[in-house]
Every structure is written in C-alpha cells, then in structure tokens.
Amino acid sequence: MPGPAVSIRDVASQAGVSVGTVSNVLNRPDIVAASTRNRVLAAINELGFVPNDAARQLRRGRGRTLGLVVLDVANPFFTDVAKGVEDATGAAGMAVIFCNSDGDSAKESRYLDLLEEQRVQGVLITPVDDANERLVRLRERGVLVVLLDRRSTRPDVCSVAVDDRLGGELAMRHLVEAGHRRIAFVGGPWQLEQVRDRYDGARHALREAGLAEEHLRRFETPSPTVAAGRDAASRILGQPRSTRATAVFCANDLLALGVLQELTRQQVRVPADIALVGYDDIDFAAAAAVPLSSVRQPRQRLGQTAARLMLDEANDPENHRHQQVIFEPELVVRESSRYARTPA
C-alpha cells in the first residue's frame, strides 16, 4: 500500500522555506533565486511530491495516455518507431505524449517529471544514460516503464531492442569480404549503448576474419547527425592517401549521408574510392544520390512491440511477464558498397 500523500507543507519543511516559496518554484520558478529553487526541487525529488494538478488526476485514476521519449526527433528512425507506437496505442484507445530529449539527460529528466505530473500510465523511452535511476523511481511510484531500442538489465522492466552487435558484425563482414583492409568507423556520442555495440560487433567480425584491430579506425562524433558525418568525412580525407580508409561504416544513416555528401563534394567516388555502409535503413538511404547500403532495423515493429508490452502490463499486471525482446537486423546491400577490391 502506498504511504500518505506528500503535501506542499512537507516540501516546504524539508527545504526550510515557506509554502509560498514552494508554490512559486512550481508555478513561477523564474522569480525564485537559483539556490533556493534547487533546494526546493531537491526536496520535491527526495519526497516524491506530486503537484496538485497531477494529484487531482490521480484521485480520478490515471489518464489513458502514455509518454514516448526519444533521443532525436529529427532522425527518421525515431519517426518510424513512433508510428509503430501510435498504431498499437491508437487501436487500444490510448493517446501518446511525444517528447524529444535531444540526447540531453537534463532535458530528459524534465520530460519525465512532466509525464509523471500528467499521470501517464507508462513511459516508453530510449534513455540517454544506461543507468537512469530516475526510471527506477518512476516504477516505484506506479508509472510503467518500457525501454525502447535499449536492452534492460533489470528483470522487472520490459525492453525491446535490436541485436546491434550482430548489426555491426554484418556490416564489417560485408566490407572485409569485399576486400577492404582499412576501414573507418564513424559514430557517437560514445555514451550511447547502440553506438558502442555496433562498434564492438565490427571489431568482433574483424577478429573472426583473422585481422588485427588496427584495420579498424574509430572516428567519434558529438552527435549522430548529417553535419557530424560531414565533419568525420573531412577528417578521414585528411589522412594520407596511402593509409586512408577505403571503406566507412557509420553508426546510423544520418552520419552516412553526411559522409556521402562530403565525399561527393571532394570528388571522391563512392564506392570506387571509398565504400560506405550505414545503419537503420531509413527511407532516405535507398533514395540517396548513391543508394546507401545499410543495416536494416524493424523500426515500426520496435514501437508496436514496446507499446503492446506496456499495454499488457497495464491491463493485467498480476499475470504480466516481463520480457526482453531482441530483434535481429539484416544487411541491405546497395550501390554504395558494391565494389570488390584487391586487399592491400
């Protein structure tokens, strides 16, 4: 049984301020000194205080809404995932609150606070950080959580993901079999588990082929965007021609499209001079100036499956069995890497 509700007076007492100050932090935070505001927010977080508008909804029961928090709304991968979520929730008469964290943990936390205040039944999320204690607290307060495009390390949390290590292996095996021995990996930020897994899969494929790890050089990016891909390509092309990569594997298609743009701008032929493989197989991949080879993920199925797991737990919590669903990716080979070369 849940304990007694935390009141605004409890927060004021914990923070050592007046009830009016707590009210200002909740409704007009800009007029409160930063140090005082931080003290009040810490008390709210520690006590698990739920503002009044959410408390009124709690007395009526949780609304028929779910929260969806993605890393980058500009990435078509997450657009397709969201479509899958919408398909499943719409059929169940649920609404979705769509949130974009931009890969920013502070922004993610603000959205999670907002979703809790709105008394959503659950949150589907691709978290910025692998160890997000905020998600643990959400579950403790009765908000369901399903990890999306991320594996769960907890047996009491459902997750839906793709075997990204296998995806990295597929891409690297393809490039090695095509004769490439100087290969660049472009990806980041490194805190993203998906990026690390795709790189680890590529390294594993190299070892399987009997090749040393120096055949693969890593070019980290601050974000998984087209602009970051262009910058990475410029760095690759800045290497001496005799040691420069003859193939590039990118952690997602946006990076690969940026690499392709820069290679084209500098009149480097793809794939004759440099082969290129992306990841996700977004619609733009096949429509690129040089159709892009890519590791395909079942994007809409990811969203549908995650939403159905959450709806199942919401509708029948006593009989619900937590699952960690893993889909297998597949490599789609197009013109950007269809070029066999003699290994150097």
C-alpha positions as CSV (number, residue, x, y, z in Angstrom):
1,M,0.0,0.0,0.0
2,P,1.3,3.5,-0.9
3,G,2.2,5.8,2.0
4,P,0.4,9.0,2.8
5,A,0.5,11.7,0.1
6,V,3.3,14.2,0.4
7,S,1.9,17.7,0.8
8,I,3.3,21.1,-0.2
9,R,3.9,21.8,3.5
10,D,6.1,18.7,3.7
11,V,8.2,20.0,0.9
12,A,8.5,23.5,2.5
13,S,9.6,21.9,5.8
14,Q,12.1,19.7,4.1
15,A,13.6,22.6,2.1
16,G,13.4,25.1,5.0
17,V,11.3,27.6,3.1
18,S,7.7,28.9,3.1
19,V,4.8,27.2,1.4
20,G,4.6,30.3,-0.8
21,T,8.2,29.8,-2.0
22,V,7.4,26.2,-2.9
23,S,4.3,27.4,-4.8
24,N,6.5,29.9,-6.7
25,V,9.0,27.2,-7.6
26,L,6.2,25.1,-9.1
27,N,4.4,27.9,-10.9
28,R,6.8,30.8,-11.3
29,P,10.4,29.4,-11.0
30,D,12.0,32.4,-12.7
31,I,11.3,34.7,-9.7
32,V,13.0,32.3,-7.2
33,A,16.7,32.5,-6.5
34,A,18.6,29.6,-8.1
35,S,20.0,28.3,-4.8
36,T,16.5,28.3,-3.2
37,R,14.9,26.8,-6.3
38,N,17.5,24.0,-6.3
39,R,16.9,23.3,-2.6
40,V,13.1,23.1,-3.2
41,L,13.5,20.9,-6.3
42,A,15.8,18.5,-4.3
43,A,13.1,18.2,-1.6
44,I,10.4,17.5,-4.2
45,N,12.5,14.8,-5.7
46,E,13.5,13.3,-2.4
47,L,10.0,13.2,-1.0
48,G,8.3,12.2,-4.3
49,F,5.9,15.1,-4.2
50,V,3.3,15.2,-6.9
51,P,1.9,18.7,-7.8
52,N,-1.8,19.3,-7.2
53,D,-2.9,19.1,-10.9
54,A,-1.5,15.6,-11.1
55,A,-2.8,14.7,-7.7
56,R,-6.4,15.6,-8.9
57,Q,-5.9,13.3,-11.8
58,L,-4.6,10.6,-9.5
59,R,-7.8,10.6,-7.5
60,R,-9.7,10.2,-10.7
61,G,-7.3,7.4,-11.8
62,R,-4.5,7.6,-14.4
63,G,-5.4,9.0,-17.7
64,R,-5.4,6.9,-20.9
65,T,-2.1,8.3,-22.0
66,L,1.5,7.1,-22.5
67,G,4.7,9.0,-22.8
68,L,7.2,8.4,-25.5
69,V,10.7,9.9,-25.0
70,V,13.1,9.6,-27.9
71,L,16.7,10.7,-28.4
72,D,16.3,12.7,-31.6
73,V,13.0,13.6,-33.3
74,A,14.9,14.8,-36.4
75,N,16.1,11.2,-37.0
76,P,13.6,9.4,-39.3
77,F,14.4,6.2,-37.4
78,F,12.5,7.5,-34.3
79,T,9.7,8.8,-36.5
80,D,9.1,5.3,-37.7
81,V,9.3,3.9,-34.2
82,A,6.8,6.5,-33.1
83,K,4.5,5.4,-35.9
84,G,4.6,1.9,-34.6
85,V,3.8,3.1,-31.0
86,E,0.9,5.1,-32.4
87,D,-0.5,2.1,-34.3
88,A,-0.6,0.0,-31.2
89,T,-1.8,2.6,-28.8
90,G,-4.4,4.0,-31.2
91,A,-6.0,0.6,-31.6
92,A,-6.3,0.5,-27.8
93,G,-7.9,3.9,-27.5
94,M,-4.8,5.5,-25.9
95,A,-3.1,8.8,-26.6
96,V,0.7,9.4,-26.7
97,I,2.6,12.4,-25.4
98,F,5.7,12.7,-27.6
99,C,8.9,14.0,-26.1
100,N,12.3,14.7,-27.7
101,S,15.3,14.5,-25.2
102,D,17.9,15.6,-27.9
103,G,20.3,13.2,-26.2
104,D,20.3,15.7,-23.2
105,S,20.0,14.0,-19.8
106,A,18.7,17.2,-18.1
107,K,16.1,17.7,-20.8
108,E,15.1,14.0,-20.5
109,S,14.6,14.4,-16.7
110,R,12.4,17.5,-17.2
111,Y,10.2,15.5,-19.6
112,L,10.0,12.6,-17.1
113,D,8.9,15.0,-14.4
114,L,6.2,16.4,-16.8
115,L,5.0,13.0,-17.7
116,E,4.7,12.0,-14.1
117,E,2.8,15.1,-13.3
118,Q,0.4,14.3,-16.1
119,R,-0.2,10.9,-14.5
120,V,0.6,8.9,-17.7
121,Q,0.1,5.1,-17.3
122,G,3.6,4.5,-18.6
123,V,6.7,5.8,-20.3
124,L,8.3,4.3,-23.4
125,I,11.9,5.6,-23.5
126,T,15.2,5.4,-25.3
127,P,17.2,6.7,-22.3
128,V,20.3,8.9,-22.7
129,D,22.1,7.2,-19.9
130,D,22.4,3.4,-19.4
131,A,21.9,3.7,-15.6
132,N,19.0,6.0,-15.2
133,E,17.8,6.0,-11.6
134,R,15.0,8.3,-12.5
135,L,13.3,5.5,-14.3
136,V,13.6,3.3,-11.2
137,R,11.9,5.9,-9.1
138,L,9.1,6.2,-11.7
139,R,8.3,2.5,-11.4
140,E,8.4,2.7,-7.6
141,R,5.7,5.4,-7.9
142,G,3.5,3.3,-10.1
143,V,4.5,4.5,-13.6
144,L,5.1,1.7,-16.0
145,V,8.4,1.8,-17.9
146,V,9.4,0.0,-21.1
147,L,12.9,0.6,-22.7
148,L,12.8,1.1,-26.4
149,D,15.8,0.4,-28.6
150,R,17.7,-0.4,-25.5
151,R,18.2,-3.6,-23.5
152,S,17.1,-3.8,-19.9
153,T,19.4,-5.1,-17.3
154,R,16.5,-5.4,-14.8
155,P,14.2,-8.4,-14.8
156,D,11.3,-6.2,-13.7
157,V,11.5,-3.9,-16.7
158,C,10.4,-4.8,-20.3
159,S,12.6,-3.8,-23.2
160,V,12.6,-4.0,-27.0
161,A,15.8,-3.7,-28.9
162,V,17.8,-4.9,-31.9
163,D,21.0,-7.0,-31.7
164,D,23.3,-4.2,-32.6
165,R,26.4,-6.3,-32.1
166,L,25.2,-8.6,-34.8
167,G,24.4,-5.5,-37.0
168,G,28.0,-4.3,-36.6
169,E,29.2,-7.8,-37.5
170,L,27.1,-7.9,-40.7
171,A,28.4,-4.5,-41.9
172,M,32.0,-5.3,-41.2
173,R,31.9,-8.8,-42.6
174,H,30.5,-7.4,-45.8
175,L,33.3,-4.8,-46.1
176,V,36.0,-7.4,-45.3
177,E,34.7,-9.9,-47.8
178,A,34.7,-7.1,-50.4
179,G,38.5,-6.8,-49.8
180,H,38.7,-3.8,-47.6
181,R,41.5,-3.7,-45.0
182,R,41.5,-0.1,-44.0
183,I,38.1,0.7,-42.5
184,A,36.8,3.7,-40.6
185,F,34.0,3.5,-38.0
186,V,32.1,6.8,-37.6
187,G,29.8,7.1,-34.6
188,G,28.9,8.9,-31.4
189,P,28.3,10.2,-28.9
190,W,30.1,7.3,-27.2
191,Q,27.7,7.2,-24.2
192,L,25.0,5.7,-26.4
193,E,24.9,1.9,-25.9
194,Q,23.8,1.4,-29.5
195,V,27.0,3.1,-30.9
196,R,29.3,1.1,-28.7
197,D,27.5,-2.2,-29.5
198,R,27.8,-1.6,-33.3
199,Y,31.5,-0.8,-32.9
200,D,32.1,-3.9,-30.8
201,G,30.3,-6.0,-33.4
202,A,32.5,-4.6,-36.1
203,R,35.6,-5.4,-34.0
204,H,34.4,-9.0,-33.5
205,A,33.9,-9.5,-37.2
206,L,37.5,-8.4,-37.8
207,R,38.8,-10.9,-35.3
208,E,36.7,-13.6,-36.9
209,A,38.4,-12.8,-40.2
210,G,41.8,-13.1,-38.6
211,L,42.5,-9.4,-38.9
212,A,44.1,-7.2,-36.3
213,E,42.1,-4.4,-34.8
214,E,44.3,-1.7,-36.3
215,H,42.5,-2.4,-39.6
216,L,39.5,-0.5,-38.0
217,R,40.0,3.1,-37.0
218,R,37.3,4.9,-34.9
219,F,36.2,8.5,-35.7
220,E,33.9,9.6,-32.8
221,T,31.2,12.2,-33.4
222,P,29.5,14.5,-30.9
223,S,26.1,13.6,-32.3
224,P,24.6,11.1,-34.8
225,T,23.7,13.8,-37.4
226,V,24.4,14.6,-41.0
227,A,26.6,17.6,-40.0
228,A,28.7,15.3,-37.8
229,G,29.0,12.9,-40.7
230,R,30.3,15.6,-43.0
231,D,32.9,16.6,-40.4
232,A,34.0,13.0,-39.9
233,A,34.4,12.5,-43.6
234,S,36.6,15.6,-43.7
235,R,38.8,14.1,-41.0
236,I,39.0,10.8,-42.9
237,L,40.0,12.5,-46.1
238,G,42.7,14.5,-44.2
239,Q,44.6,11.3,-43.7
240,P,47.5,10.4,-46.1
241,R,46.2,8.7,-49.2
242,S,48.4,5.6,-48.6
243,T,46.9,4.9,-45.2
244,R,43.4,6.4,-45.7
245,A,40.4,4.2,-45.2
246,T,38.9,2.6,-48.3
247,A,35.6,1.9,-46.5
248,V,33.5,3.6,-43.9
249,F,30.9,2.0,-41.6
250,C,28.6,4.6,-39.9
251,A,26.6,4.0,-36.7
252,N,23.5,5.4,-38.4
253,D,22.2,6.5,-41.8
254,L,22.3,10.2,-41.0
255,L,26.0,10.1,-40.4
256,A,26.4,8.0,-43.5
257,L,24.5,10.6,-45.6
258,G,26.7,13.3,-44.2
259,V,29.8,11.3,-45.1
260,L,28.4,10.8,-48.6
261,Q,27.8,14.5,-49.0
262,E,31.4,15.4,-48.1
263,L,32.9,12.6,-50.2
264,T,30.9,13.9,-53.2
265,R,31.9,17.5,-52.5
266,Q,35.5,16.5,-52.5
267,Q,35.0,14.4,-55.7
268,V,35.8,11.1,-54.0
269,R,34.0,8.3,-55.8
270,V,31.6,6.0,-53.9
271,P,32.2,3.1,-53.9
272,A,35.2,3.0,-56.2
273,D,37.4,5.1,-53.9
274,I,35.6,4.7,-50.6
275,A,32.8,2.2,-49.9
276,L,30.1,3.2,-47.4
277,V,27.7,1.4,-45.1
278,G,25.1,3.0,-42.8
279,Y,22.7,1.7,-40.1
280,D,18.9,1.8,-39.7
281,D,17.9,1.7,-43.4
282,I,15.7,4.8,-43.2
283,D,13.8,5.7,-46.3
284,F,16.4,8.3,-47.4
285,A,19.1,5.5,-47.6
286,A,17.7,4.0,-50.8
287,A,16.9,7.4,-52.2
288,A,20.4,8.9,-51.7
289,A,22.5,10.1,-54.8
290,V,24.4,6.9,-54.4
291,P,21.9,4.4,-52.9
292,L,23.2,3.5,-49.4
293,S,24.0,0.1,-48.1
294,S,22.6,-0.1,-44.6
295,V,21.8,-2.5,-41.7
296,R,18.0,-2.6,-41.5
297,Q,16.1,-2.5,-38.2
298,P,12.4,-3.3,-37.9
299,R,11.6,0.2,-36.8
300,Q,7.8,0.2,-36.7
301,R,7.8,-3.3,-35.1
302,L,10.1,-2.0,-32.3
303,G,7.5,0.7,-31.5
304,Q,4.5,-1.6,-31.8
305,T,6.1,-4.3,-29.6
306,A,7.1,-1.9,-26.9
307,A,3.6,-0.4,-26.7
308,R,2.0,-3.8,-26.6
309,L,4.2,-4.9,-23.7
310,M,3.2,-1.8,-21.8
311,L,-0.5,-2.2,-22.5
312,D,-0.3,-5.8,-21.5
313,E,1.2,-4.9,-18.1
314,A,-1.3,-2.0,-17.6
315,N,-4.3,-4.2,-18.4
316,D,-3.2,-7.3,-16.5
317,P,-0.4,-6.5,-14.1
318,E,-0.8,-9.6,-12.0
319,N,-0.3,-12.0,-14.9
320,H,2.1,-9.9,-16.9
321,R,5.5,-11.4,-17.6
322,H,8.3,-9.0,-18.2
323,Q,10.2,-9.6,-21.5
324,Q,13.4,-8.5,-23.1
325,V,12.6,-8.8,-26.8
326,I,15.6,-8.8,-29.2
327,F,15.1,-8.4,-33.0
328,E,17.7,-9.4,-35.5
329,P,18.9,-6.8,-38.1
330,E,19.7,-7.6,-41.7
331,L,22.1,-6.0,-44.1
332,V,20.7,-4.4,-47.3
333,V,23.5,-4.1,-49.9
334,R,23.2,-1.2,-52.4
335,E,25.5,0.7,-54.7
336,S,27.5,2.5,-52.0
337,S,29.4,-0.7,-51.2
338,R,29.0,-2.9,-54.3
339,Y,32.7,-2.8,-55.3
340,A,35.2,-5.6,-54.7
341,R,38.8,-4.6,-54.4
342,T,42.0,-6.5,-54.0
343,P,43.1,-6.4,-50.4
344,A,46.2,-4.1,-49.8
